[in-house]
Amino acid sequence: MSSSTPAPDLASISGAATPVSLCAREPHVPADRLVAEMVPPPRFDAVRFGTYIPDPDQPSQTEAVGVLETFAAGLGGAHAVGGGKRGFFGFGRAPRTPAGPRGVYLDGGYGVGKTHLLASLWHATPAAPDLKAFGTFVELTNLVGALGFQQTVRTLSDHRLLCIDEFELDDPGDTVLVSTLLGKLVDNGVALAATSNTLPGKLGEGRFAAADFLREIQGLSAHFRAQRIDGEDYRHRGLPEAPAPCTDDRVAHAAQATPGASLDAFPDLLEHLARVHPSRYGALTDGIGAVCLTGVRPVPDQSTALRLVVLADRLYDREVPVLASGLPFDRLFGEEMLKGGYRKKYFRAISRLTALARDAQRLVGEPETP
């Protein structure tokens, strides 16, 4: 690998211990780990409805909490379904029309707390952890790839609840695959909850419209109640701009002084991500205490940009601070990308990386932005 902005040589730093390189990692993730990790990620492990702080200027946020609390309470009945499976809201396989929707779709822009509320729903659902699952759309499709369709149906059919964050509709094939899977799960009494991102070409408000989501999942639409959540990105509500990038040397010094930190040249990392399946990006960051990057520059193409979005999501989920030199994160994606069909993903990545950059200020002896 080569880079026009190589990371500083830590051997020249007195007493330096060489940090980890993400580019040297090529993790293997067995199928059983994919199943076991279908729980809210570390960032959302402790969230509850009571820790969600609604914006007083956005009443839909308070309303959403009440709707989801009621939805979770409705999943508490102990009930049997043929073959040992559980039904829904106390009903078995017959009749298949429970009193209320089998699913809820959280409809709102990035940064309004949809993932917080989805994880809170998972925590509030009165079922054992192995009877409820939480994952992104990508993680769900990876599970189908690892287990096969029928085995995935069997694995998830005894669950009380399946939460799907960032339901992606960019690939029609994957949309049909997951919609078919969800139909099988609904037939077995599994409750569904989802958030979603924008369809290609849906520029609108920078948020995914419930009508589009329900249309794309076709036969499942009758099972979902759409709950709108308005508001601005909480990660930047009332906060100043992202912190300025550091120098290469400062990033390198912070990497060698921070236990478990990684240090990579940004262009090299982008090249490495092309060789690692996105389903392994979480494992790529196992044990990493901070990600330090030198030479951040605009991503060169859409495929690279979409891979970086997945990595940003996994780092944010795991609360891994990101310290960088080069360009600020709000200049990662070109104007054409930010106007295109994937723009919501890119704005989410910018939002999350900016939050992680604020977290990283402590690595260079500066207080985090309040």
Phi, psi and omega in degrees: 000148179227158179208145177283346179229073183295152178293145179303150180283111183287343178296338180277354180265123185302125176073012185286140171258132184291124178290170175291151171247123176298330181293342179271359184257133174225077189290150171250132182242108180291158184300322182294333176290322178302320179290313184296332183270009177278064177224163177304138181292168185309320181300331185247017181290327184257002183286149177216170177303324182290342179265356176281128183252099181295145173288121182299341179272001182232085183299338179296335179291316176295320179299319181299320178301314180297318179298316182288325175298318177295319179299315180297318180298327180288349179266009188272348184290137174276123184210153182249144176235154182311141181076017178085359179283158179266148176269210186222131180055034177087004182256152173267201183295330180230124001281160180263018180244087182289166179280085181127169182290150176275351183211162177225138179243122180271114190251105180190171180284178180287147176080013178260004175094023181297316181293321176303313182290323179295317177293323177298322176298316178301313182294324185280342181290121185283078177210156178298150182306328181279003177247014174214145185229148181221127177193167174281165176304317180299317179295325179291316178294326176295324178295317177298320179296324182280320186263337191090156187298308185296320180292326176295318176302313181296321183294321186264350188289341177266011179277150175279326187211139171236119177256128181240112179268142176058053178300118186261133180242020182286332183247109182303324180296315179293324179298315178296317180302309183289323177299319177296317178300314181296324176300318177297319182291319177300319178300334179264012173086015180277130175280150184236147172216141185211152162241167182210166176246184192279139171294148174306133178088351179270090186275306172033238185265006186076022179220157183275135182272135182302322181299323179292318178300311183294326178292319183292327179271004169046251188299344180274349189301327181294342183271353185251138166258127178272128179242110181285138176230107180271165175139172177261167182297113184295335183294340183234010182294111178077010183258156177286183180295168179301150177298149180293146178299154177273175170279162177304314183296321181293321176297316181296317178298317179297322180296317182285341180266353185252117179303131176077011181283152171251158178218121180215151168285132185305314179299324178294321179296319178300319177297319182293322180300332178291341181261355181243129180295139181305334177296345182257003182295328175297313179295330178301330183259008179306129176075003182276126181271337178196147176253123179246128185231138174249149174070039177297134180214169180300140178290144191278339185202170186294319180300315178297318181298318182292325175294320179296325177301315180297316178298318179300320178297316181293322177295319179295316178304322185265004177058042180266114180294151182233118179250133187215155168248169181100220182277152174292159187294337180284003176245017180293320188249132182292167183301321181296319178296319184286351175256355186270187186292341180260016189299327181296322177298318183291320176295322177296318179297317177300315180301314184287318178295325176296318177298319180290329176294323175297317179300328185282352181299332179293338181289340179247023174076020178248143179293147177293148177298128182294000000 
